[in-house]
Amino acid sequence: MIAKTRDRTLKLARDTLTIEAAALQTMRDRLEGANADALVLAIDLLHSCKGRIVVSGIGKSGHIARKIAATFASTGSPAFFVHPAEASHGDLGMVTRDDVFVALSNSGETDELLTIVPIVKRTGAKLIALTGAPNSSIAKLADAHLDTSVEKEACPLNLAPTTSTTAALAMGDALAVALLDARGFQAEDFQRSHPGGRLGRKQLMHVSEVMRNLDETPKISISASLQEALLEMTAKRMGMVVTLNSANKVAGIFTDGDLRRLLEKSTNLDGLTLEKAITSAPRTIPPELLAEEAIEMMEKHRINHLVVTDPQGALLGALNLHDLFAAKVI
């Protein structure tokens, strides 16, 4: 790439981000004034919705509408996208009086939406409009209108929807975030709607869901011989064994790393007691903590195993990095 072309490419990219960031700041400032009551009203309509949120738009606004509908749905508010052209040919039957219809149109004069919006209103459904034209036909029909107007598109021709679609998407996110808070949406709710996502598993799965149970955990009395400990480690295939004291509480841990370090000092392990070979006071974790916290603990202390205990120090199980990988938490 020649220098002149490179410089222009970087300038256009930077200008795009600058223009769009400025537009979002302007839209944010409107929430201190003209748009404030409209946004609160929109959230009230969405929160009191007994049916579903129906989001619609065409062209680039349609793509943004699909994403907004998906965000509503994944954050606790049943929602779906309907194409305005398909709606005028039968799909409008999916909209009921208990729904809230969210229409996206930068001009506020989109023919396909103007065909169906009056019918939506007649069904009794509430209408929220996101447009860049507060005096447009769609804006005037809306129960709540949110102004997403922008000074100019980032496109150097001021033609391709760029800044305007970013503004609409951001306003959709603002609605979804305010609504999830109003609904009391919690992390556990997010997990239920994202059962197949690594994000949900990592942030919301608990240690109790990924750990080895007591029967699967290698364990042995601290008074046992080193040979017995190695046999238990081999049988349970976890790369370590937990040692228990006379009160059946966790006394320490003996890992394959400990074994290697012993062999580096001497290959003769005769007469070596397990009590002298273990790592006392091993890192433990309660079962109710998140798996993500287990990962953080392992990374912080540079270890591969954690012993799971109750508040009194009794052994409940254990987990290692392989368990976390198997659960697709990492």
N, C-alpha and C positions, 0 to 999 in steps of 0.2 A: 504494500500500500504506500503510495507516494505521500510525502509529508503534507501537502496541501489537502489531500483527501482525508488523511488521518485527522488533521486538525479540525476539519469541518465535521467529521463524524463525531468527534469528542464534544465539539461545541453544541451540536444538535442534541446529543444525549444529555448533556448537562442542562441545556436550556429546557428540555422536556421535563426533567425532574424539578427544575426551579419553577416552571410555570404551573405544574400540577401541585407542587407543595404550596405555592401561594394561593391557588384556588381552594385548596382544602382549608387553609388558614382563614380565608375570607368566609367560607361556609361555616366554619367553627364560630367565627365572630357573629354571624347572623343568629346563632343560638343564644347570644346575649341579648338579642333584640327581637326582630320581627318573626323569626322562626321558632322562638322559644315556646310560645303557647301552642303552636302547631305541632311541634314534636311531642309535647306532653299529651296533647289530645290524641295524637297518633298512637302513643304507647297505651293510653287508656282504652282506645278502641281495640288494639291488639290483645291487651291483657284480659279484656272482658269478652273476647271472642269465644263463642260456644262451639263454633264449627272449626274450620280450617282457614289458614291464610293462603289466599290464591294470588300468586304474583305473575304479572304479565307484561310483556313488552315485545317489540319486534326489531329485527336487525341487531345492531350492537347492543341496544337496550335490552333485547331479548336474552342475549348471553349474560348480561349483568343480572337480569331478573332471575335466571336459572340459579345463579350462584347465591343470590339473596334468599331464594326459597330454600336452597340446600342448607344455608346457614341457620335459618329459622328452625328447620326440621331437626338439625343436629344439636340444637341447643334448647330442646324441650317444647317447641311450638309446632304442632303439625302443620305442614305447609307443602304446597306443590306448585309447579309452574304450569301455566296453560298458554298456548300460543294463540294470540288474538285472532289470527285467520282461521285456525281450527275451531276456535270457540264460536265463531260466527257460522260454522257449519256443523254444529251439534255438540261440541265439547262444552258449551256454556251450560249445558245441563248438569255439569259437575259442581256448579256454583249454587249455593243455597242461601237462604236469608240469614243463616247463622254464621256465615263466613265474613271475612274481611278481604276485600279485593285491593291489591296494591298495584297501581299502574305506573309504569315507567315510560316517559316520553320526553326527550329533551325539548322538542318544539312545543309539546302540549297539544299538538294538532294532528297526531298520527291517525290516519283514516281508519285503520283496522281497529284501533282502540275506541275511537269515537263511534264506531258501529255498535260495539258491545257494551260500552260503559253505561249508557242510558238504561239498557236492559238489566244490567247488574244492579243498578240503583232501584229499579222497579221490583226486583226480587226481595228487596229489603236488606241486602248486604251493604255494609259500610264500605266507603271508598277512600283510600289514601293514595294521593298522587305525588310522585316525585318528578318534577319537571323543571326545566330551565326557563320557564315563561310563566310567571305568577298570574298574568292576565289571560292566559290561554283558555281554550274551551274545556280541556280536561281539568285544569286547575280550578275553574269555577264550579265544576260539577262535584268536586271532591269534598268529603266531610272534613278532611285534613289535608292541606297541601304543604309540601316541604320544598322549599326553593333550592334547587341544585344548580342554579345558573352559574356560568363561568364567563370570565372576560374574553377568553379566546381559547381555541384548541391549541395543543402543543404542536400539532402538525404544522409545518412551515407554510402550507397553503391555507391553513385555517379551515380545513375541510373535513379530514378524517376524524371521527369521534375518538378523542384521546382524553383530554382534560375532562370533558363532560361525562364520559363513562367512568372515569376514576372518581369523580364527585358523586355520581349515583351509587357506585359500589360502596364508597365510604359512608354515605348516608344510610345505606342498607345495613352495613355493619353496626352503625351507631344505634339503629333501631333494634337490631338483634341483641346487642349487648345490654341495652337498657331494659329490654323485655325479659331477658334471662334473669337479670337481677330482680326485676319485679316479681317474677315467678318463683324466686328462691331456688333457682337451678343450681345444683351442687355437683361436685366432681364425680360422685357416685352415679348421678344421672347421666353425665357425659359418658361414663364407661358403658352404661346400658345401651346407649345409642351408637357406640363404637366398639362392639365386641371383637371385631376382626382387626382393629387398628393397633399398631405397635405403640402409638402414642397413648392410647387408653390403657394398654397393658402396663406400660412402664410407669405411668403416673398414678395408676389406680389399683393395680394388683397388689395384694398384701403378701407378706412373707409366708403366712400360713397357707397360701394357695400354691406356692412354688417349692416349699421346703420338703425334705425327706421326713417321713414320720418317724416315730420312735423305733419301730421295728426295723426300718430301713437304715437307720443311722448306726454306723460302727461305734461300739461302746464296750468298755471293759473296766474292771476294777483296777484301781491304781496299784493294788498289791499284786496284780498279775505279772507274768514274766514278759520280757520284750518279745520273745518268740510268740507268745499267745496274742500279743497286740498285733504283730505282723500278720498272723493268720486271720484275725478279725478284719484288719484293713483289706486284706486280699479278698476275703469272702464278700464284703459289702461294696468293694470297688468304689471308694469315695476319696482315696488318697489321704485319709487321715482316720484317726480313731479318738473318740472322746473318752477320757478317763474319769471315773466316778469314785468319790470317797466313800467312807463307811456309812455316811448318811444318805447315800445315793444322790449326792449333789455333784455338779460339775467341778472337777478338781483341775483339769488341764486338758491339753490336746497334744497328740503326737501325730505329726504329718510325715509324708514321704520326704519333704524337705528336711525335717529334723533327722530322718534316717540318713540322708545323704551327708549331712554335716557331721554326723557321728562317724560315718565310714571314712570321711576325709581325715579325721583325727586318728582313727585306728580301725583296722578290719577285724580286730578281735573284740567282739561284743560280749564274750562270756562273762558272766557275773554282773553285767550292767543291769541295774533295776529300772523298771519303767518309770518309777517316781523321779529318778535323776535325769531321765531323758526327755520328759514332757516339757511343754511350754505351759507354765502355770498361768492362771488368770487369762484364759483365751478371750478373744473378742466375742461377745454374745449380743444377741438381738432378740427382742420380744416378737411374738408372731403377729401382733396387730400392726406393726409398722409396715410402711409401703416397701415394695420390692425395690423401688428407686432409691430408698434410703439405704437398703442393703448394698446396692451397687456403690453408692457414695462412700460407705464405710469401707468396703473392700478396696476401693481406689485410694482412699486417704491413707490406709494403713498398709497398702500393698500386700494384701493377703488374698487367698483364693477360697477360704472357707469361713463360715460363720456358724457358731453354735446357737441354737434357738432354745431359750430357757423361759421359765415363768419368773415372776417377781422374787420367788424364794430361791432361785438358782437351780431348780430341778430341770433336768434335761427333757425337752419336748421334741427335739429333732435337730436337723442341721441342713445347710444348703451350701452349694459351691457355685462357681461360675458356670459350670456345665448345666446345672439346674436352671439358671437364669437364661442361658442360651436356648435350652430346650423349651422353655416357656415363652420364647421369643420376646423376652423383656429387653434384651440387648442383642 
